[in-house]
Amino acid sequence: MSLDRPRNLGGGGQELHLPASVGPELRSLLEPGEILSTLREIGEGRVEVTGARVRHIRIHPDKDTLVFVIASHRCPHTGVSGESAVTIRCESAETYERERRRARIASAEPGHILQTPHFDDALRAIWVEFPNDSRLPHLALSSEPLQLARILEPSLRSAVPEGLRVDEESFQVTRLRYKPERRLVCGCKTSWRDEEGRVAHELSVVLRFERTGLAETVTEVTRRLHEALSPLPGVSTPRVLCSVPSCEVVGVEKVEGRTLSEWLESERGPVAARRAGRLLAQLHGCGAFPEGPEGRPARRRDLAVVRQNLLEAGQELERDATSIIDRLCAMEARTAPGPAGTIHGDFHPEQVLLAHGADPKDADAWFLDLEWSGSGETTFDVGHFCGQLWYAAHRRRIPDFEGFRSAFLEGYEGECGHRVERRRLRIHTAFSILELCSKHFRRMKAGWPKRVRHGLREVSRILTELEQEEPV
């Protein structure tokens, strides 16, 4: 719900007009100057909060109320000014403790004003800086299209005909997806004019605002994979059109289609699972990242994060997870690793886009979100995807885990020409499910305790079977 007339809370002391549906507790919180006063108190000694304005309020009757605030700040040591988005969540008695735990995990890195979430227990209010600009330092550019156009133009010139200049005034940026721990993704439409001022070319770009130091990595990895996959018909990655590492921005071509996840949940689900196996085998064999000094190691599991998230969820869950993780790590150490190759590192159904208007078995396909890619054990990817299939079946998104898993492995093994060692596969599948258990809590989806416990039981079942199969 929007405010009738949002007012600046800094300097002018103007009255803030609130909807009549806002209750007396929230009215107390939003008295003129109250937000500004609280932010100044939180940032005292580190940053000077110069103003705050309420953008809008969203009210969920009998649940919670969300207040979105834009706060202006200035660093007293450097004189640098900026803005941060702050979200205030006023929770019900039933949800307050749950959201406190989630806020502690979601705000793992300090922001400009709030070093950690601020909790007002009396009003059951949670203050979080969002997006967290310390992780994504150049988010402000997404709200400054004119400045962004000037920054991107030199890098984009190689993607358009010679002799054209970008039309700065028509430069449009639309926010598509924000992941607080990862990136901001925006759509961008650019027009290019010739010497006579006529629009001679249009180019659509998907912009990724990355974490500090990641834009260069994303650019290199995507380009190497695009080059390695180009000889293969019908499989690729979006081309890198521009890269400005100093601003942590990467622009890739816009591709359209249906995600593999959508196909898996359709009547063509088994066909899509088989195609997923074929695509993954092609990626593993493309040779983009050989092992050795010239290669690039793929991502590794951060089991410490899994343990910590489940510790935040509750001692009982963390204790069970720690025991399971220790047993799985010992089991992994006793089994030989699978073949090495170029791996995705985070292969799940949302990471593949299939072209519109074609059957999933032969539609053109693009791999997405490649920053975890590199050389590694190929069974890691296979097991990771099997864990995703198990999760989809658990949520009843697909009807038959074993059937979809068999179709996926059939496609993979048929393409790569060798059988995946099943013991090693089950170990990586179990690790994948454990990671999903951790994410259940971090995102606080409805019914998360039940889902976490169900996942832990499944991993324990896999582990028990593996232990029983070991020779005495």
C-alpha positions in Angstrom: 0.0 0.0 0.0 1.4 3.4 -0.9 1.6 6.4 1.3 -0.9 9.2 0.4 1.9 11.7 0.1 5.4 10.5 1.0 7.4 13.2 2.8 11.1 13.8 3.4 11.9 13.0 7.0 15.1 15.0 7.0 15.5 18.7 7.7 12.0 20.0 7.0 10.0 18.3 9.8 7.1 17.9 7.4 4.1 15.8 8.5 3.9 12.2 7.1 0.5 11.2 5.9 -0.3 7.6 6.6 -3.1 5.3 5.4 -6.0 5.0 7.9 -5.4 1.2 8.1 -2.0 1.6 9.8 -2.4 0.7 13.4 -1.3 2.7 16.5 1.9 0.8 17.0 3.2 1.5 13.5 2.0 5.1 13.7 4.3 5.4 16.7 7.2 4.0 14.7 6.6 6.4 11.9 6.1 9.7 13.7 7.8 12.5 11.8 11.6 12.2 12.3 11.4 8.8 14.2 13.0 6.8 11.4 15.6 9.4 10.8 16.4 9.6 14.5 16.8 5.8 14.7 19.0 5.6 11.7 21.2 8.3 13.0 21.5 6.5 16.3 22.4 3.2 14.5 25.0 4.9 12.2 26.6 7.2 14.9 30.4 7.3 14.7 30.6 5.5 11.3 28.3 7.4 8.9 26.3 10.5 8.9 22.6 9.9 8.0 21.5 13.1 6.3 17.9 12.3 5.4 15.3 9.5 4.9 12.2 9.2 2.9 9.5 6.5 3.0 8.9 5.1 -0.5 5.9 3.0 0.3 4.2 0.8 2.9 2.9 -2.7 2.3 0.4 -4.1 4.8 -0.6 -7.8 5.2 -3.6 -7.8 7.7 -2.9 -10.0 10.7 0.6 -10.9 9.4 3.2 -8.1 9.0 3.8 -4.6 7.7 6.7 -3.6 5.5 8.1 -0.1 5.4 10.5 0.7 2.6 12.8 3.7 3.3 15.5 5.4 1.2 18.2 6.8 3.5 20.8 9.4 2.4 24.2 9.1 4.1 27.6 10.6 4.0 31.0 9.2 5.2 32.5 11.8 7.5 36.1 10.5 6.7 35.9 10.5 2.9 33.0 12.9 2.3 31.5 10.4 -0.1 27.7 10.5 -0.2 25.2 7.8 -1.2 21.8 6.3 -0.6 20.8 3.0 0.9 17.4 1.1 0.9 16.3 0.1 4.4 13.4 -2.3 5.0 11.5 -2.2 8.3 9.5 -5.4 9.0 6.9 -5.2 11.7 6.0 -8.8 12.5 3.2 -10.6 14.3 3.9 -12.3 17.6 3.9 -15.7 15.7 6.5 -14.6 13.1 8.8 -12.3 14.9 11.4 -14.8 16.3 11.5 -16.7 13.0 12.2 -13.5 11.0 14.8 -12.4 13.5 16.7 -15.6 12.8 16.3 -15.2 9.0 17.5 -11.5 9.2 20.7 -12.6 11.0 21.6 -14.9 8.1 20.4 -12.8 5.2 22.5 -9.8 6.4 25.8 -11.6 6.8 27.8 -8.6 5.5 27.7 -5.1 6.9 25.9 -2.3 5.0 26.6 1.4 5.0 24.3 2.3 7.9 23.3 -1.0 9.5 26.3 -3.2 10.4 23.9 -5.9 11.5 20.1 -6.0 11.5 18.5 -3.7 14.1 15.8 -5.2 16.3 13.1 -3.3 18.2 11.5 -6.0 20.4 8.9 -3.7 21.8 7.4 -3.1 18.3 8.5 -6.4 16.9 10.3 -4.4 14.2 13.3 -5.6 12.2 15.5 -3.1 10.3 17.6 -4.5 7.4 19.6 -2.5 4.9 18.5 -3.8 1.4 20.0 -4.2 -1.0 23.3 -4.6 0.9 25.5 -2.2 -1.0 28.7 -3.5 0.6 28.3 -6.7 -1.4 27.2 -5.1 -4.6 29.0 -1.8 -4.6 27.6 -0.3 -7.8 23.9 -0.9 -7.5 23.2 2.9 -7.6 24.1 2.8 -11.4 20.9 0.8 -12.0 19.0 3.9 -11.1 21.2 6.3 -13.1 20.5 5.3 -16.8 22.3 8.3 -18.3 25.5 7.7 -16.3 25.3 4.0 -17.0 24.9 4.6 -20.8 28.1 6.7 -20.8 30.0 4.0 -18.8 28.8 1.1 -21.0 29.1 2.7 -24.5 32.9 2.1 -25.0 32.5 -1.5 -24.1 29.3 -2.0 -26.1 30.8 -0.5 -29.3 32.2 -3.9 -30.5 28.7 -5.4 -30.5 27.1 -2.8 -32.8 28.0 -1.6 -36.4 30.8 0.9 -36.7 30.1 4.7 -36.7 27.1 4.6 -34.4 26.7 6.3 -31.0 24.4 5.3 -28.2 21.2 7.3 -27.6 21.7 8.2 -24.0 18.3 9.8 -23.6 16.4 6.6 -24.6 18.6 4.3 -22.5 16.2 2.1 -20.3 17.0 -0.1 -17.4 14.5 -2.6 -15.8 15.3 -4.6 -12.7 14.6 -8.2 -13.3 16.0 -10.2 -10.4 17.8 -9.4 -7.2 19.6 -12.0 -5.1 21.0 -10.4 -1.9 23.9 -12.7 -1.7 24.7 -12.9 -5.4 23.8 -10.2 -7.9 21.3 -7.8 -9.4 20.1 -8.6 -12.9 18.6 -5.9 -15.1 17.2 -5.7 -18.6 18.6 -2.9 -20.8 17.3 -1.6 -24.1 19.8 0.5 -26.1 19.3 2.5 -29.3 22.2 3.6 -31.5 22.1 6.6 -33.9 24.0 7.2 -37.1 25.8 10.5 -38.1 22.5 12.0 -39.2 20.8 11.3 -35.9 18.6 8.5 -37.1 18.1 5.3 -35.0 20.1 2.7 -37.0 20.4 -0.1 -34.6 18.8 -1.5 -31.4 20.4 -3.9 -28.9 19.0 -5.6 -25.9 21.4 -6.5 -23.1 21.1 -8.3 -19.8 23.2 -6.5 -17.2 24.6 -8.3 -14.2 25.7 -6.2 -11.2 28.2 -8.4 -9.5 30.0 -8.6 -6.1 33.4 -7.0 -5.7 36.0 -8.7 -7.8 33.6 -11.0 -9.6 32.8 -9.2 -12.9 36.1 -10.1 -14.4 35.7 -13.7 -13.4 32.2 -13.9 -14.9 33.4 -12.4 -18.1 36.4 -14.8 -18.5 34.4 -17.9 -17.6 31.5 -17.0 -19.9 33.7 -16.2 -22.8 35.7 -19.4 -22.5 32.6 -21.6 -22.2 31.0 -19.8 -25.2 34.1 -20.5 -27.3 34.4 -24.1 -26.2 30.7 -24.9 -26.8 30.4 -23.1 -30.1 31.3 -26.1 -32.3 28.4 -28.1 -30.7 25.1 -27.6 -32.5 22.2 -26.2 -30.4 24.1 -25.6 -27.1 25.8 -22.4 -26.0 26.0 -19.7 -23.4 24.8 -16.1 -23.8 27.6 -14.0 -25.5 29.4 -11.4 -23.4 28.6 -8.0 -25.1 30.3 -5.7 -22.6 32.3 -5.8 -19.4 33.3 -3.0 -17.1 35.1 -4.6 -14.1 35.7 -1.3 -12.5 32.0 -1.0 -11.9 31.4 -4.8 -11.5 29.0 -4.8 -14.5 28.8 -7.5 -17.1 26.4 -7.3 -20.1 25.4 -10.5 -22.0 23.1 -11.0 -24.9 19.4 -11.4 -24.2 18.1 -15.0 -24.9 14.5 -16.0 -24.5 12.9 -19.3 -23.9 11.5 -21.6 -21.2 13.7 -22.8 -18.3 14.4 -26.5 -18.0 12.4 -26.3 -14.7 9.3 -25.4 -16.6 9.7 -28.3 -19.0 10.4 -30.8 -16.2 7.0 -29.8 -14.7 5.2 -30.3 -18.0 3.9 -33.4 -19.7 7.2 -33.5 -21.5 9.1 -33.8 -18.2 11.0 -37.1 -18.8 12.1 -35.9 -22.2 13.4 -32.7 -20.6 15.2 -34.8 -18.0 16.9 -36.8 -20.7 17.9 -33.7 -22.5 19.4 -32.2 -19.3 21.6 -35.3 -19.1 22.8 -34.9 -22.7 23.5 -31.2 -22.2 25.4 -31.8 -19.0 27.6 -34.4 -20.7 28.3 -32.0 -23.5 29.4 -29.4 -21.1 31.6 -31.8 -19.2 33.4 -32.8 -22.4 33.8 -29.4 -24.0 37.4 -28.9 -22.6 36.9 -25.2 -21.6 38.8 -25.7 -18.3 41.5 -28.4 -18.5 43.1 -29.5 -15.3 46.5 -28.3 -14.4 48.2 -24.8 -14.3 46.1 -23.6 -17.3 42.8 -24.7 -15.7 40.4 -23.0 -13.3 39.2 -25.1 -10.3 35.4 -25.1 -10.0 33.6 -24.2 -6.8 33.7 -26.4 -3.8 31.0 -27.0 -1.2 31.0 -24.7 1.8 29.8 -27.2 4.4 30.6 -24.6 7.1 27.7 -22.5 5.8 25.4 -25.5 5.8 26.3 -26.2 9.5 25.9 -22.6 10.5 22.5 -22.2 8.8 21.2 -25.3 10.5 22.7 -24.1 13.8 20.7 -20.9 13.5 17.6 -23.0 12.7 17.9 -25.0 16.0 20.4 -27.0 18.0 18.6 -30.3 17.3 18.7 -29.9 13.5 22.3 -28.7 13.6 23.3 -31.7 15.8 21.7 -34.1 13.4 23.2 -32.4 10.3 26.7 -32.3 11.8 26.7 -36.0 12.5 25.4 -36.7 8.9 28.0 -34.3 7.3 30.8 -36.0 9.2 29.7 -39.4 8.2 29.3 -38.3 4.5 32.7 -36.7 4.4 34.3 -39.8 5.7 32.4 -41.9 3.1 33.5 -39.5 0.4 37.1 -39.9 1.4 36.8 -43.7 1.1 35.5 -43.6 -2.5 37.4 -42.8 -5.7 36.5 -39.5 -7.4 34.7 -39.6 -10.7 36.2 -38.4 -14.1 37.5 -34.9 -14.3 36.1 -32.4 -16.8 34.6 -28.9 -17.2 31.8 -28.7 -14.7 29.0 -26.1 -14.1 29.4 -26.1 -10.4 25.7 -25.2 -9.7 23.8 -27.2 -12.2 20.0 -27.1 -11.5 16.9 -26.8 -13.7 16.8 -23.0 -13.6 20.3 -22.8 -15.1 19.3 -24.0 -18.6 17.1 -22.1 -21.0 15.5 -23.9 -23.9 14.3 -21.9 -27.0 10.6 -21.2 -27.4 8.5 -23.2 -29.8 10.5 -26.4 -30.0 10.5 -29.8 -28.4 12.8 -30.0 -25.4 14.7 -32.9 -26.9 16.3 -30.8 -29.6 15.6 -27.1 -28.8 18.5 -24.7 -28.8 19.8 -24.5 -25.2 21.8 -22.0 -23.2 23.7 -22.5 -19.9 23.2 -19.6 -17.4 25.0 -18.4 -14.2 28.4 -19.7 -14.9 30.5 -18.1 -12.2 31.0 -21.4 -10.4 32.3 -23.2 -13.5 35.7 -24.7 -13.9 37.6 -28.0 -13.9 36.4 -30.5 -11.4 34.8 -33.9 -10.7 32.0 -34.4 -13.2 30.0 -36.6 -10.8 29.6 -33.5 -8.6 27.3 -31.9 -11.2 25.4 -35.2 -11.8 24.8 -35.7 -8.2 23.9 -32.1 -7.6 21.2 -32.3 -10.3 19.8 -35.6 -8.9 19.5 -33.8 -5.5 17.4 -31.1 -7.3 15.2 -33.8 -8.9 14.6 -35.4 -5.4 13.6 -31.9 -4.1 11.3 -31.3 -7.0 9.6 -34.7 -6.4 9.4 -34.0 -2.7 7.5 -30.7 -3.5 5.4 -32.6 -6.0 6.7 -30.6 -8.9 7.5 -33.8 -10.8 5.6 -37.1 -10.3 8.4 -39.6 -10.1 11.9 -39.1 -8.8 13.3 -42.4 -9.8 11.8 -42.2 -13.3 13.1 -38.7 -13.9 16.5 -39.6 -12.4 16.7 -42.7 -14.7 15.9 -40.5 -17.8 18.5 -37.9 -16.8 21.2 -40.6 -16.3 20.2 -42.3 -19.6 20.7 -39.0 -21.4 24.0 -38.3 -19.7 25.5 -41.7 -20.1 24.4 -42.1 -23.6 26.1 -38.8 -24.5 29.3 -39.2 -22.6 29.7 -42.9 -23.4 30.5 -44.2 -19.9 28.5 -45.2 -16.8 28.4 -43.0 -13.7 29.7 -44.9 -10.7 26.6 -45.2 -8.5 28.2 -45.2 -5.1 29.9 -41.9 -5.8 26.7 -40.5 -7.4 24.7 -41.2 -4.2 27.3 -39.4 -2.1 27.1 -36.3 -4.2 23.3 -36.5 -4.3 23.2 -36.6 -0.5 25.4 -33.6 -0.3 23.1 -31.7 -2.7 20.1 -32.5 -0.5 22.0 -31.3 2.5 22.7 -27.9 0.8 19.0 -27.7 0.0 18.1 -28.3 3.6 20.3 -25.3 4.5 18.6 -23.1 2.0 15.2 -24.1 3.3 16.0 -22.3 6.5 17.9 -19.4 5.0 14.9 -18.5 2.8 12.3 -19.4 5.4 9.8 -20.8 3.0 6.5 -22.0 4.5 6.8 -25.3 6.3 10.7 -25.1 6.4 11.1 -27.2 9.6 9.2 -30.2 8.1 11.2 -29.9 4.8 14.5 -29.7 6.6 13.8 -32.8 8.7 12.5 -34.7 5.7 15.7 -33.9 3.8 17.9 -34.9 6.7 16.0 -38.2 6.9 16.6 -38.8 3.2 20.3 -38.1 3.5 20.5 -40.4 6.5 18.8 -43.2 4.6 21.2 -42.9 1.7 24.1 -42.9 4.1 22.9 -45.9 6.0 22.6 -47.9 2.7 26.1 -46.9 1.7 27.5 -48.0 5.0 25.7 -51.3 4.9 27.1 -51.9 1.4 30.7 -51.4 2.5 32.8 -54.6 2.8 33.5 -55.6 6.4 
